[in-house]
Amino acid sequence: MAPTAIGLQLTGAGGKAAAEDAGEEERLLSGFDEESSGNLSRIQVSVTGMTCAACSNSVESALMSLDGVVKASVALLQNKADVTFDPALVKDEDIKTAIEDAGFEAEIIPEPSQSHSKARGTLIGQFTIGGMTCAACVNSVEGILRNIPGVRKAVVALATSLGEVEYDSTVTSKEDIVNAIEDAGFEASFVQSNEQDKLVLGVIGIASETDVQMLEVTLCTLRGVRQFFYDRTSNVLEVHFDPELLGSRTLVEEIESSSFGKLKLLVKNPYSRMASKDLQESSNMFRLFTASLCLSIPVLFMQVICPRIPLLYSLLLWRCGPFQMGDWLNWALVTIIQFVIGKKFYVAAGRALRNCSTNMDVLVVLGTSASYFYSVGALLYGAMTGFWSPTYFDASAMLITFVLLGKYLETLAKGKTSDAIKKLVELAPATAILLIKEKGGKVVGEKEIDALLIQPGDLLKILPGAKIPTDGLVVWGSSYVNESMVTGESAPVLKELNASVIGGTINLHGSLHIQAKKVGSDTVLSQIISLVETAQMSKAPIQKFADFIASIFVPTVVTLGFLTLLGWYLAGVLGYYPDDWLPGNSNYFVFSLMFAISVIVIACPCALGLATPTAVMVATGVGANNGVLIKGGDALEKAHKIKHVIFDKTGTLTQGKATVTSAKVFSGMERGEFLTLVASAESSSEHPLAKAILGYARHFHFFDEPSAAADAKSNGLESKSFEWLHDVSGFSSLSGKGVQCFIGGKKILVGNRKLMMENAVAIADHVEGFVVQLEESANTGVLVAYDNELIGVLGVADPLKREAAVVVEGLMKMGVNPVMVTGDNWRTAKAVAKEVGITDVRAEVLPSGKADVIRSFQEGGNVVAMVGDGINDSPALAAADVGMAIGAGTDIAIEAADYVLMRSNLEDVITAIDLSRKTITRIRWNYLFASAYNVVAIPVAAGVLYPWLRVRLPPWVAGACMAMSSVTVVCSSLLLRRYRKPRLTTVLEITVE
């Protein structure tokens, strides 16, 4: 079955808990034990100024020298220190001072809020960051952002050119963040934040200053508007308002009506703005590449073709002042390429050096500048001395051209990696039909509105074939809805009165009227987009290797280039190779310089920096398309190592719909009266077992009370007041045992053996035999005692999911050990486990004990996954290395998990593990491709083969290799887009005739 909109709610800590473990003899989450740290405290400190391992060691030594510090761990790449200390002996400020005394800057990182909601004033903003070219740039920007006062967390993604910043809006603003990025030499612009009271609008119709003043007056007098900003150049209006006083649609309507129709407002979608920026970057890179190519072709033509055409060659040799015409043309064309078209490389290199870092731009500038300035120097030296040396203007021109080609292809490839977000955004309809009602509730008309202006409570009309604009409830009509684009479930779902619908799904047949319940960022689709986007921003632990290599790569390459220059030059001066190796009028220095330039140019950390994030981006998008939401690269990396998968029983392996299979009375009481007593006792309980028993009794009484049946049908099983129920007093629920209450002054007990034993209720042998028989057939036996006498037993069963047994067998074939954990008794647990093929069972486990079971499997370094759906599974999902929440489960379970299986289908457990394994394999291939160019080409560029084979890489060929390394890595990641979820027949090695 497809999950409901409520079941797919992906964020938030609150909300009504879904069904707990129906087959388990427990009711409430009794809490789970957290590791006690005694009187010790733990803080994290941001440390600025560390450049190498020696720096991190110095900080650790300074911290450990403090009396009271128990443990100190310093992460060089993250610029953080993690300190555990005794607050009675040392204070936070002492720790900060110790780091500063060691010669570094320090700032205490505030503790994150323990609740799921952010502290007041805390916002999460997204910013586009232009000008980043490699992993070194990413590290530089992240360092800049983290040093801004009020910024608590900053993550930058090279593949998407996006930064996500968590900051205190009372300390810093988005403008401060943009300015800090731009001051460092990068381009930056604000995209969006998690503010719920902001609207960005495009304004059409502004013709004069009077119109602007009219707009400002309207906003100033509009109740609920907090502040606004109008950009006159782009005609974009940003309004902050109080959502309790003013709705988004009301705001737009008030502005348009006050202008008497002159002004028209269009809501700006932040995702479309991001897409247009990506397109602009790609277009700009293509423009630079074509301009460079057009100027490089004449340079190559003069170098290669003209010497074979006497007339043209004679024109090039014609002397014009101190130089030949060909020299003047080469110099003019290449100067434009070098300093006009290639200006971006100089700007980026200057920015990197200003921030005490190095990146790909530094290498390009060094290589091209060496070629260019040597050639200029050779011309000036020839004009002054008459000794003319060869020039290498062509090398500089072609080098910049190939680098720009590589960056253009890279932008195209990177754009394809974010297709998942674009496809999800496209699911949202642009418009909606709003039904207009009178005060009495009668519909008097309808109008088309922007879907982004829908407000909670709006009544919307959905035509056949139209997209549902937002999450809501059906209030009229009946139709089948295709939810596959959101849930991955292909079968259409019937939607009738009070059924939940998901925004972005397609109404297939009949017309529907729905009432909007969740709008904007609260909708399922928006939260899926947010999850995928956050996952693509995350960094897998394996990327730490690339970040470390990138931090030392450029200085190492520059050193290699210098050693190559020095080595070849000294070898020539000392006579280790003959002069006939020198081309034309060249000398030892020029001969050596060309080798050095090739070494510097061919080595680039771009490919290493793209190896992991591009693969993670594609994998998260592919997972979303297959019904598996992945919360980050960390989850991907851990999931490929899974050795044990622990399944909760009810709602995970089973359908979570408990039903009474049998009811046997062991006293002289009539069956109807027995069921009435049990139903009366359970009517105050929220446990799924109680609902199953109440439903069974209600159906039994239908023929006596048709009015009750009608009442139950209209109000659902949640109705607690049926006419045929007895009055109950003294009700109490006993966790893990059952319930007790008083009816007619006599105590009634409904629960398990433990409850009966504690109340001295004797269980006869024939009753025990019946209960054992139920348990051995995978039923849960519920015992009922009235006035301290056992009067009957109910058998309750929860059917298995149809795919459970096949998935368990598939996991075993993949080398993963399936385990079942349940609070049910051993006989029932073993019976269920036998049906699905699980041999490792943990029964009679309380909710708080599930995490302990997981920890026992984690001993020895095993990676353990937990699959669950209920609120009682949340501690276990959090304790597991990889938590997988069933999509129809509770909000808290989904919040605690690393994977969300949107379709509530266990087959997706196999998909999640298989996709993770293939992604990590692809990342490793990417690292191989990224390093292969350098490992193979750097020795060739340095001239290792030249003494024997006369093989060398000209600088422009080295530039082409450098550019193609990044393109190769991105294209390798794009191969993950061809991923197809494994068919169970393949996993199980079944041959279908």
N, C-alpha and C positions, 0 to 999 in steps of 0.2 A: 504493500500500500504506500502511496505517496505520503510524505509527512505533511502535517498541517502547517499553516503559517505560524501558529504559536509554537509548534514543535521545532520550527526552524529558527526561532529567535536566537541570535548568536552572541549577543552581548548583554551585559547587565547582570547584577548579582541577585536581584530580587525576582519577584514573580511567583506565582503559585507553583509549587512542586508538582511534578508529574507523578504518575503511579509508582509507588515503591514496589519492592520485590514481592509479588503476589504469592509466590510459593514459599517464601521464607517466613519463618515464624518470628518476625520482628516488625516493629512499626515505625519507630522514630530513629533518626540519626542521633546516636548518643554522644557524638563528638569523637574526635580522634586525637591521639596523643601527639603533641609536637615535641621535638627534641629539646630537652631542657638544657640550657646553657648556664645554670646556676646564677651567680651574681655577675657574670661577665657580660660586657657589651661589645657590639661590633659596629664599626662604621666604615664607610668608604671615603677616600680622599682623592680628589683630582690633583694630579701632580704634573706640573708643566715644566718643561726644560730638559727632560730626559731624552737622550739621543742614542744610547747604546746600553748593552747589558751591564757595563760598569756603572752607569748611572743608577740603574735599578738596584744593583747590589749596594750602592752607597746609601740609597734611601732605606732599604731594608735594614742595613746595619744601624743607621741612625734611629730607626724606630725600635729595634730590638734592644737598643741600649737604654731605653726608657724603663724605669722601674714601674711595673704594672702591666706592660705590654706582654701578652702571652704568645701572640702569633702575628706575624706581619708578612703579607704576600704582595709583591709589587708587579703589576702587569705593564710592561714597557709599551706595547702597541696600543693599549687602551688608555695609557697615561693615568692609571689609577693605582691606589694602594688599598688593600683590604686589611683592616687592623682589628684584632680581638684583644680586649684589654679589661682590666679591673677598674671600674669607674671610681672606686674608693681611693685608688693610688694615682691615677693619671686622668686628666681631663681631655676633652676634644681639642681644646686650644693648645694644650701641651704637645699633642701629636702634630698639629699644624705647624707649631713653632719649631719642632725638631726637624721637620722636613725643610722648612725655610732656612734654618741654620746650616743645613747641609748644602745649600746653594740652589735650591729649587723653589718654585712657587707652588703653594698648596691652597686648596679650598675644600672644606668639608661638604660632601654631597648629601643633601637632605634625604632622610629616609622616605621611601615611597609610601603612600597611604596604604593602609592594610585593607581598606574597603575597595570595592571595585570602582567606585566613583572617584573622580579626581578631586583634589582639594579645591576650595574656592579660589578662583583666579588662575588655576592651572589650565593651560590650553595645549593642544597638540596641533601644530601647524605644519603645512606642507609648503615647500618652496622649490621652485625650479632653479637649478644652478647651472649656468652655462660656462663653458671654458675649461671644464675638467677633461683631461685627456688620458689619465692613467690612474693606477691605484695610489701613486704618490700624491696626486691632487686630492683624491678622496680623503686620505689621511690628513692632509693639510687643512681642508675645509672642516672636517670633523673637529680637529684641534681648535680651530678658530671659534666654532660654534660653542664648544664646551667651555670656552673661557669667557663667554658673555655672562655677566651677572644675571641670575635668574633662570638660566638654561639648565635644566636638570638632565636632559638626555638628548643626544643628537645622533642620527644615523643617516648616512649619505650613500646613495646607490649610484655607481657610475653608469650602469646599464640604462637606467631610466632618467638620469640627470635630475634626480629628485632628492630632497633632503626632508626628513621628518624630525621636527624639533619639539620637545616637550619643555614648555617654559612657563614661568610665573608672570602672568600679564600685569600684575601689580608692580613688578620690578623692571621688566623689559617689554618692548612691544615688537610687533612684526616688522615695523619700519627699522628698529634698531638692528634686528637680525639681518635684514636685507642690506642695510648700510655696512655692517661688519663684513659681510661676504664680499660686497663690492669694494670696500676699502682694501681687501686682500687681493684685488685684481680680477675677481670672477664676476660673472653676470648673475643677477639674482632677481627673482620676482616672487611675490606671494601668490599661492594658489588657493588654499582653503584651510579652514581650521574646524575643530569640533564644536564651535560656537553654534548654539541652537537658535540664536536670536539675531542672525545676520542675513541680509539679502543683498546680492549683487545684481544690479539691473542695468541694462542698456537703455539709454534714453534717446528716443527719436522725436524730432520736432523742435529742438532748440535752435532758434534762428537769430536770437539777439540776447543782449545782456538782460533785457526785460524778462525774457522767458526763464533765464537762470534765477533771477530774483523771485519770480513767481513760484518756481519750484522750491526755493529755499524757504519762502514764507509759508508755503503749504506744509513742509516738513516740520518747521518750527512750531506750528500751531496744532499739529496732529498729536493727540494724546497717545502716549506709549512709545514715541520715538525718543531714543536716548541720545544718539549722535548720528551724524551723516557726513559723507564726504563725496563731493562731485568733481570728477576729473574732466575738465573742459576739453582737453585734447582728444581723449578717447570716448567722451560722452558716456562714461560709466559712473553709476551712482551706487555707493555702498551705504547701506542703512543698518544701524544697530537699533533694535527695538525690544520692548518688553512683550514676550509672547502671551503673557497673561492678560495684557491690556489690548493688544493689537495683533491680528492675524496677518500672515503674509499677503493673502489675497485682498483683505480689507485695505492694507497699506497701498497696494497697487491701484485698487479701484478709487480710493480717495484722491490719490495724486492725479489720476487721469480725469476724474470728474471735476476736480477743482480747476483744471486747465481747460475745461469745456471741450475736451476731446482733442486739443491741439497736441498734447504730449502722449506718446505711446511708449509703454515700458515693456521690455522683454527680459525675462529672467535669464541670467547667465549661468550655464552649467559649467562647473569648474573642470569637469573631465574633458569637455569639448575644447576648453581653453588650453588644456595641457596637450591635447592632440594637435591643435593648430600650431603650438610652439614646437612640437617635434617635427612637423612638416616644414616649418620655417627654418629650423636648424639644418635639415636635410637639403632644402633648396639653397640655402646660403653656402653650404659646403660644395654643392654642385656648381654653383656660380663661380666660386673661387677656383675650383678644379678646372673648369672649362677656360677661364681666363688665363690660368697658368699654362694650360696645354696650348692654347692659341699662340702665346708668346714663346713657348719652348720649341714649337715646331720650326720657326725660322732659324732659331739657334742651331738645331740639329741639321737643318737643311744647309746652312752655311758650313757646318763642320763636316758633313758626310757627302752631300750631293754636289755642292758648288765646285769642289776641287776637280770633279769629273766633267765640268762644263767650262771650257776655257774663257768664254766671254764673261760669264758671271764671276768666275774666279779672279779675272783681271780687275774687275770692278772692286772686288773685296780687297785686292792688294793695292789699290790706288791710295796713295798717301794723302791724308788730309790733316795737316798740322803735324804734330809729333807722332801720330799713330795712323795705322792703316784704317780704311773705311770699315773693314770687317771687325776690327777691334772696337771701333766706336759703336757699331750696331750691336755687337755682343754685350758690351758694357751697358748700353741703354736698355736693351730688352731684359737682361738679367737683373739689373738694378730695380726695375719695376716689379719683377717677380719676387726678388729678395726682400724688398722693404715695403712694398705696397700690398701685394697679394700675401706675402709671408709675414706681414706685420703681426698677425695673430700669434705666430710662434714666438716672436720677440717679446710681445706683451705677456704671454703665458710664462715664458722662461724667466722674465724679470720678476713676475709675481711669485714664482716658485723660489727663486733665489732670495727675494725679499723676506719670504717666510722661512728661510733657512732649510729649504727642501729642494730636491731635484726630481725631475720627471722627464717624460719623453720629449717635451718641448726644448729642454736644455740640450738634449742630445742632437736634435734637429738643428738648433741654432748653432751649436758648436761645429757640426759637420758642414753645414751650408756656408757659414761665415768663414770657416777655414778655406774652403774652395774659392769663395768670392774674393776675400781680402788678399789671399795669395795671388790670385789672377790680377787684381788691381795693382798689387805691389810689383808683380812681374812686368806689367806694362810700364809702370813708372821707372823701374830699374832699367828696362830696355831703352826707354827714351833718354835716360841720362847717361848710360854707358855704351849703348849700341849693342849690348849682348841681350838678345831676345830669347826668353825662356817660354816654354809652352804654357798656355793658360787653360783653366778648367772651368770656364763659365758654364759650359754645357752640363757639367756634373752638378753644379749648384742648382741650375734651372730644373733639370730632370728629377733631382732629389726632392725638391719641393713639390713638383707635379705629382710624383708617385705617392708622396705622403698624403697629399690632399685627396688623391684617388682612394687611397686606403681608408681615410677618415670618412669619405662620402659613402663608400660601400659599407663601412661599419655602421653609419647612421641608418642606412637602409635595413641592414640585418638586425640592428638593435630595435628598430621600430617594429619588426615582426615579432620580437620576443614579447612585447606587451600587448599582443592582439587579444589575449584573454580579457584584459580589463576593457578594451574597446568593445568586444562582443557583449560583455555583460552590461555595459552602459547602453548599448544599442537596444537591449531588451526593454528598457524603460520607454513607455510611450511618451510622445511629446505633448499630447492633449488629452483631455477627459471631458465627458459630458456631465455637467452638474445639473441635478434636478432641483428646481426652485420650489420651495414649499411655503404655504401660508402658515400663520400661527397655529392653526388647528392641525397641521400636519399634512394637509392635502397638497398634492403636487399640482402646481399651476403652470409650470413651464420648464424649459431646459435651455442651457447655453453651454457653449464650448469654452473651456478654460485651459490655461497652461497647466500641465500635470504637476509642475513644480510648485503650484500655488494651491494645491489641495490641502484642506485643513481637516483635522480630526472631527468626525461627526458628519462630514459632508455626505449627502446621498448622491450616488453616481450611477449612471446608466451604462451598462456594458452590452454593446450590440454583438450579434454573432460574428465571429472572425476577428473581433477587436482584442487588443491587449488590455488586460486588467491594469489600471493605472497605479494602484497602491494596495497595501494589505487591508483587508476588511472582512466583514461578515455579510453573507447573503441575507437580504431582508425580503426579497421577492424573486420568484422565478425558479427555474430548474434548468441545468445545462451541464454538459461535460466540458471539463477544462483540461487542456494540455499543459502539464506542469514540468515537462521533461527539460525545458531550458533552465529551470532552477533546481529541480530535484534530481534530474537524470532518469526519472522513472518514465518509461515510454507509454504506458497504458493511461488513457484519459481517465480523469477522476470525476465522479458524479458530484455536483454541487447543488444542494437544495437549501431549504430554509435553515438559517443559523450555521451553515457550513463556512469554514474559513477559506479565504482565497488569498493568493500571493501575488503581489505586484509584479508585472512582467510576464505572467503566464497568459495563455491565449484561450479565450472563450470560443468553443467550437460550434455550438448549435443554437440553443435558445438564448433569449434575452435575459439579463440579470440586473437586479438593482442591488447595489452593495452599499454598506455604510462604512466609510473610511475609519479605520482604527489606528493605523500607524502610518505616518507620512515622513517624508524626508529621510534623514539618516537612520530613523528607527525601523524602516522597512527591511524585510528579509533580503531583498535584492541589494540594497545599500550596504547592509552588513556583510553580505557575501563579497561585494566589491572591496569593502574595507579590509576584510580578512585577507583576500588575495593580494591586495596592494601592500598591506603590512608584511605579509610573507615575502613578497618580492623585494621589499626594502631590507629584510633581515640578512644577516651574514652567517653562513655556515662556519663551524669551527675550522673546517679544512681550509678556509680562506685566510686564516691567520698565517699560514705558510706563505701564501702569495703576498700578503701585506708585508711580511718580514723581508722577503726577497726584494720586493719593490723598494723598501726603505734603504737597502744597501746596494741596489742594482746599478743605479746611475753612477755613483762615485766609483764603483768597481770598474764599470765600463770605461769611464774617463781615464782611470789609471791604466787599464789595459791598452787604450789608445795611445797614451803617452809612452808606455813601455814599448809598444809596437814601433812608434816613430823613432824612439831612441835606439832600439835594437837594430833596425834596418839601417839607420844612419851610421851608427858606429861600425856595423859590419861592412858597409861600403867604404868608409874612411880607412878601415884597417885592412881592406883588400880581401874580404872573405867572399866577394862575388865580383865577377868581371864587369867592366864598364859597358859591355855590349848589352847588358840587361837594361840599361837606362834608355827610355824611349826618347827619340828626337834629340832636342837640345836640353833635355832634362838634366838634373843633378841629383846627388844623393839625398838632399833634403826633400826635394819635390817628390822623388821616387818613394821615399819613406812616408811622406805626408799623405799620399794617396791611400796607402795601406791603413794608416791611422784613421783617416776620415771614414773609410769603409767599416772599420771596427766600431767606431762611435755610432755610426748611423744604423747599422744592422741590428744592434742590440737595443731593445725597447721593452719596458715593463708593461706596455698596454695589454698584450695578450694574456699575461699572467693575471692582471687585474680583472679581466673579463671572464676568465675561465670558470669561476664559481658563480658569480651573480647572474650571468646570462642563463646558465643551466638551471639555477633555482627559479628564475623567472618563468622559463618555459615549463618547467615541471609543475609549478603551482597553477599555472594556467591550464595545463593538460589535466591536472587533478580535478580542478573545478569543473571542467567539461565532462569529467567522468564521475561526478558526484562525490568526490573526495576533496574536502577543503584542508589544505596544509597550512599550518600557522607559521612556518618559517623554515629556513635552511637548517637550523639546529635539529628540528624534528626529522627532516629528510635524512640527515647524516646518522642520527641515532637509529632510525627505523630500519636501515639496511643491515644492522647488526643484531636484530631481534632473535633471541634464542627461545623465549617462552612467551606465549600469548595467553593471558588469564582472562577468562570469560565470566562475567556475571551470568547467573542463570536466567532469572525472570526478566523478561523484556529485552534480553539480548539473545540468548539461545532460544528462548521461548517467545511467543507472541505477546506476552504481557497481558493477556485477557483471561483471567481466571474464571472458570465455570464450575459449578457444582455438578459432579458426575453421579453421585449417589447420596442417598440420605436413609439411614437405617435407625429405627427406634427400638430401644432395648427395654422399654417399660410398657405399661399398659396404656400410655398416653396415645391419643390419636395423632396421626401424621400431621394433620393441619395445625393442631394446637402446638405440636413440637416445633414446626417451622415458624409459627407465630412467635413463640418464646425466643427462639434463636434470632429471628429478624429484629425483634424489639430490642434485644441486647446489642445487636450490631448496628442499629440505626444511628447511633451517635458516633460511630467510628468512621475514620476516613481511609482505613486500610483497604486495599483492593479485595482481600478476602471477604471483608465485610460487605462490600458492594456486590460481590458475586453471590453471597448468601442472601442478601436482601432482594436481589433481582430474582433469584430462584424461588424464594417464598412469595414474592409478588405475583409471579406467573402462576404459582399454585393457587393463589386466591382470586385469579381473574374471573373464574366462573361464578364466585360468590359476590364479588364486588366490581362490576363493570365500570362503575364511576371511578374507582380507584385506578383501574387500568388506564382509563382515559386521562386521569390526572397525572399518572406516572409517565404516560407517553408525551404529554405536553411539557412536563417539567424535568424529565430525565431522571436517572437513578439518584441524583443528588437530593431529590426530595426526601425529607426526613419525617414527614407527617402524613402517613397513610392512616386511613380511618380504622383499619383492622389491627393496628399495632397497639400493644399494651403500653401503659404509662411506666416510665423507667425512672428510678432514683438511684443516687449513689454510684453513677457510672464512673469507671476508671479504666484506663488502658494500661496494661502491664507489658512493657517493651520486651519482646522476645518470648512472650508467654501467651497473651491473649487479652480478653477483657472480662470484667466482672461488674455486676450491677445488681439491683434489687427490683423484683417485679412482684407486686402483691405482698410485700414484706418478706419475701423469700429470696435468698441469694441465687443468682444464676451465673455460671462460669462457662465461657466459651474459649477454648484454646488447646494447648498441647498437653502432653503427659506431665511436664514439669509443673504446670499450673494446677493440675489435679492432685499431684502428690503433695504440693505445698499446702493444699486445703484439705488434705486427708480424705480425698474421694477415692474409693476403691475402684480398681479397674478389673473386672472379671476376666477370666482366661478367654472366654469366647469373644468378648469385646476386643481384647488385645489381639486375638487372632485375626479379627476383621480389619483392625487398623494396620497390622503388618501386611495383610493381603493388599490393602490399598496402596501402602508405601512401596511395595515391591512392583506395583503396576504404575509407578511414577505419579501417584496421587498423594496429596497431603491430607492426612487424617485430622479432622477438627472434632474434638471431644466436647460434649455438652453435658453439664451437670446442673441439676435443679434441686435446691434444698438439700445439698450435700449427697445427692444420689445421681449417678451417671445415667442419663436417660436416652442418649443417642449419639451417633457419629455421622459427620458429613465428610464425603470425599470430594476434594477440590483438585482440579487439574488445570494445567496451563499448556496448551498444544505447542509443540516445537515448531520453529520456523522451518519451512520446507527445505531451505538450503543449508541448514545447520550441519547435518552429517557430512555432506559433500565438502563443505568448507573446512571442517576439521580434518578430513582425509587429505584435502589439498595442502593444508599447512604442514602436515606430516611429510608429504612428498617434498615440500620446500625446505625441510630440515628444521622446522619450527615445532616446538613441543606445546600442544594445547592443554590448558588446565582450566578446570571449572571450580569456581568459588561460590558458595551459597550459604545462606543462613538456615536452609531447610535441614531436615533430619537426614541421617546417613542413608537409610533405605531408599527414600525418595531421590536423594541426590545420585546415588549409584544407579538407580533405575534410569534416570534421565541421561546420565553420562553414558550408560551402555547403549542407549538409543542413538546418540550422536557419535559414539566411538571414542570418547575421552576416557583414558585410563587413570589419569592423575586428577583426583577429586579432593577438594577441601570443603567439608560440610560443617553445619552448625557454627558458622563464622559470623560474629556480629559485625555491623558496619565498620566499627573502629578497628576490627581485627583484619580487614581485608588488606590494609596497608602493611600490616605485619607479615602477612603471607607473601606480599610482593617483595618485601625486604629480604625474606628468607631465600627467594629465588635469585635476588640480586647479588647474593654472596658469591664471591669468586669472580666478580666483574661481568656477570651475565646481564645482557640487555633484556629488560622485561617490558612487555606491552600489556596494557589493561584495556579491555573493551567493556564498556558499561553504559547505562542510560539514566539511572535514577539519582536522586539527590544523595542517597546513601553510598553511591559509587564515587562521589567527588573526591574524598580523601585518597581513595585508591588511585584514581586517575592522576591526581597530583603527585602521588608517591612513585608511580611507575616512571620508567625512563621515557616511555612513549604512551600517552593516553589517547585512546580512540573513543570518542563519544558518538553514540547512535544519534542521528539527526533528529529523531522524534523525541529525544530525551529532554531533560530539564535544562533550563538556562545555566544553572550552576555547574552541571556536569559538562556542558559544552564549553563553559568558560575555563574549566580546569584541564581540558584536553588539548593535545597537540594536533590531532586529526579530528575532523568532523565528518562522519559518514552520513551524508545528507539523505540517502535513500532508505536508511534503516535496514539495509541489506548486508548480511554478513559477507557476501562475496567481495564487498569493498575492502574488507580487511586484507584479503589477498592482493587486491589492486594496490592498496596503500604500500604494502611491503614490496611488491614487485616494482612499482614506480620508483620507490626510494632506492632500491638496488640499481635500477637502470640509470637513475640520475647520478648517483655517486660514481658508477662506472663511467658515465659520460664526462663527469668532472675530471676524473683521472686521465681520460683520453685528452681532454682539453689541456691539461697540464703538460701532457706529452707533446701535443702539437705546439704549445706555447714555447716550450723549451727546446724542441727539436731544431727550430730555425737557428736559435742562438748556439746550441751545442755543436751543430754541424757547420753553420755558416761563419761563426766568429773565427775559428782557426783558418778557414779558407780566406776570409777577409784579411786576416793578419798575415797572409802569405805563406802559410805552412807548406802548401803544395807547390809554391812557385819555383823553388830550386829544382824540382824534379819534373813537373808537368807544365810549367809556365802558366799555371792557372791562377787568376786573380779575379776579385770582384770589384769592378768599378764602383764608385760611390753611388751612382744612380741605380745600379742593379741592387746594391745593398739596401737602398731606400725602398725599392720595390719589394724585396724580401721582408723588410721590417713592416711595411704596410700590410702585406698579405698574411702575416702571422696573426694579426688581430682578426682579419676577415675569416681566416680558417677556423679560429676558435669559436667565433660567433656562429658561423655556419654549422659547426659541429654541434653546438647547443641546439640549434634549430632542428636538428634531426630528431630531437625528442618530441617534436610536434607530430611525428609519425607514430607515436606510441599508441598501441592498442591494448586495452585491458586484457589480461589472459583469460582465455576461455577455460572453464573448469575441465572440459574434456582434455585439453592440452596439459593442464596442471596434473591431472590424475593419470595421464598417459593412457587414456581410454581410446580404443579404436572403435569408431562408430561405423558399423557395416552399412 
